[in-house]
């Protein structure tokens, strides 16, 4: 039995059928349970012994082991169960019920669906690859773990939005790993266009609040003209701050661009929510307005430094206000992942005619579960199909999905049969070099 024999056992139609079945289980973040049950049942039917890892019973992770004979490196494949858009997200998308966000289908040479491209298609690919390895009886020294996790898409508790529905990263990979799903390396199967990504930024979320010291003017008494920054309406004052913020944000991403050995981070910041007043009571100018900022931060960066910069934005705008940090998740660059990266390159070249793709900066500038693995001491990279049309069409080629299953099978058989020393330390990749470069102002 050779790796080629195992790859030949992979049924390309099974990969597509599983991706479609998963993509048609609607599982927006916070409601991953049905998709988790589907994966669990599929693994059982396929002869695995899956386990559930649940901080919250209805939002659980699933993992299954293909145990090796011993003496080889272990590998965990990971994808997330949750998808990006809930049907009730009426203030986030113009059509949150668009089938593209809640279903999956094949049209011509492409497979469509937000859930398939992010991230159930790659999940289907490595599940079928693992099944082929198991059914073939191919001998492996190290363990292969396949995993499907909840909470990768961000929903974070704030203000009245509290409780289990609004948890994300804490109940996904982090919970699963700290409760036993540990390997020497992790491959996060998220879209990279078959490039190898070993770096991701962290994130810091801020609430910026403007409170006016003027009366709560009834509309007929509203004084005009005024400037934006001294208007009695807090929404208008916030407009002045947001204008200053946009100028700051562009400078922030230029100053903090970081080029590492496994990718470039261009950390961006965006105002993505705002609240003030009540649409059912529009007779008076509100005295309070808050807007909410998603800021990406470099590995090793201090979110307090970003908070100070945002306070400076308020001063620049000439508006009094407060800046509250309400979320901090650090980013990481994988250290000690060289063996995994070289294995991926080698197996990629056995599957594709061209070397791994050069990855665009946006792909290396987002938060992914590689951060959770790297933070917990498991060197992790991302590697999966992705189309250039991902942001608009939510699709990629059917053949790319099928080739992903083939290359995932080769990676597992190769890495898990490499001889492992008796002791391999975790946590060797603490990003001290990046932290030092940030502190020194080097990019």
PyMOL commands that set and color helices and strands:
alter all, ss='L'
color gray80, all
select helices_A, chain A and resi 3-9+12-23+33-45+99-101+114-136+164-166+169-171+173-178+219-221+234-255+303-317+338-351+361-365+370-375+390-393+398-415+432-440
alter helices_A, ss='H'
color red, helices_A
select strands_A, chain A and resi 51-56+59-66+75-80+105-107+110-112+144-149+185-188+199-200+202-211+258-260+263-265+269-275+288-297+322-329+332-333+379-382+395-397
alter strands_A, ss='S'
color yellow, strands_A
deselect
rebuild
show_as cartoon
